[in-house]
Amino acid sequence: MNFLHMFSSSIIMILLISLLILVHELGHFIAAKSVGIRVDKFGFGLPVGPVLFKKKFGETEILIHAFLLGGYVSFPDDEEECDLPKNSPLRFSNKTVGQRSLVIIAGVFFNILFAYFLIFFTGLIWKHLPDNKFTVIFEKFAPSAVESVKNSGIKQGDIIYSINGLKIDYPVAISRFFNMSKEFDGFTDEKIFESKYEQLKKLNPSIPELGIIKNGTLVKLPEFSDEKSVSLTFDNIIGLEKYKSDEIALSDGQREIRNEINYSDKYIVNSNITLKDIAMAISDTKKPVYIVVLREGKEISLPVVYPNKDGLLGIEQSYSENYTETKTLKDLVKATCHYVNYNMGFMVYSLGKLFTGKIPMSEMNGIIAITKIGTEIIAYKGIFQGILLAAMISLNLALINILPIPALDGGHLLFLFIEKITGKPVSKTFVEKLSTFFFYLLIVLMVLILYNDIFAWVTGKI
């Protein structure tokens, strides 16, 4: 991929994001005009740096700023020295609660409407839309393939349908299961440890249960057994929730003993250790992986397989995104609505995880990450995938703006709701102070997200 192609893809992605912000502000503008509010300025971009274009059309001054990622509309109420009288019906503040609410929510509505349009347009031209799921197909064994997978009977073209009972809809699930099931991972289940400890005591009655075992002592070892298979959830797979295990960790010394024993049936003590140390060491073994493949439309359960110490089975797979055909108007409308509903639901669910602290702030990303990912999507997967990403950003912009946080559209709606209930507006001074506080809080959050983006880029995470 040459530099010129990547650069042009970057420009396209930046313009798409800028267009989403313009659409949001256009919603405010049209709604304001529809209820008779005067709009003094319509700005495309943030009002910092040079102004590239400025011209007045009727009562509204149109401005294009050099920093494109932003936008705003300015009402008479925003200017201290406005030529309109305080009781003018052209002012935002003199409109009814319903009219003001319409102006505020219009930006969010336009973003949602525009997302529908982008997805509908993509399906209309592209003749299909992604189904938000993938098919993972086994291709061949890698040179490092473990014996258990070679003997499993898996065949080229088999669809990897499920692992440990979880249906595989995303390629990343494969590596997550294998990596979490690696041999000698340094953790074990407490019940397995207790069982092995009891077996050791029965096999070695002459060895004291407590205290250090003498060097040179021969310890008989029980038969080794598998650990529990790893159980991952949808949230674990897509990174919305970290995998939490109730297993206990081996100490460095216990790991050394485990490596020395390496599935032997006996062990000669050569260091200061206890019987419990040996029990812990022999409890950390293999985690079975249960794979079900789809072959000629039939589900086939393969014999159990075991990843190696690096969390690899040694198989190569390909994957393809599932699509829904949109050749008829009915299919197009249905697929468009499904795409919006699925992704909007996922965004709301993810936001809930963020606010409950299940997604750490360190994993939040912003405009740099979005632009870079979007650039690569356009460059490698084509403009239609880039348009679909823009639609998702538009939905995300709508969702964030509707949150009841001062300085966002949802915060203004909250104040209007309070006004409707109490019959009088919330103190202007209070609103300004609270909005200013949250504005600076959002700036801090943006700086943090910017740091996350830069760190992720430098370290190759994006």
Secondary structure, 3 states (H helix, E strand, C coil): CCHHHHHHHHHHHHHHHHHHHHHHHHHHHHHHHHCCCCCCEEEECCCCCCEEEEEEECCEEEEEECCCCCEEEECHHHCCCCCCCCCCCCCHHHCCHHHHHHHHHHHHHHHHHHHHHHHHHHHHHHCEEEEEEEEEEEEEECCCCCHHHHCCCCCCCCEEEEECCEECCCCHHHHHHHHHCCCCCCEECHHHHHHHHHHHHHHCCCCCCCCCCCCCCEEECCCCCCCCCCCCCHHHHHCCCCCCCCCEECCHHHHHHHHHHCCCCEEECCCCCCHHHHHHHHHCCCCCECEEEEECCEEEECCCECCCCCCCCCEEEEEEEEEEECCCHHHHHHHHHHHHHHHHHHHHHHHHHHHCCCCCHHHCCCHHHHHHHHHHHHHHHCHHHHHHHHHHHHHHHHHHHCCCCCCCHHHHHHHHHHHHHHCCCCCHHHHHHHHHHHHHHHHHHHHHHHHHHHHHHHCCCC
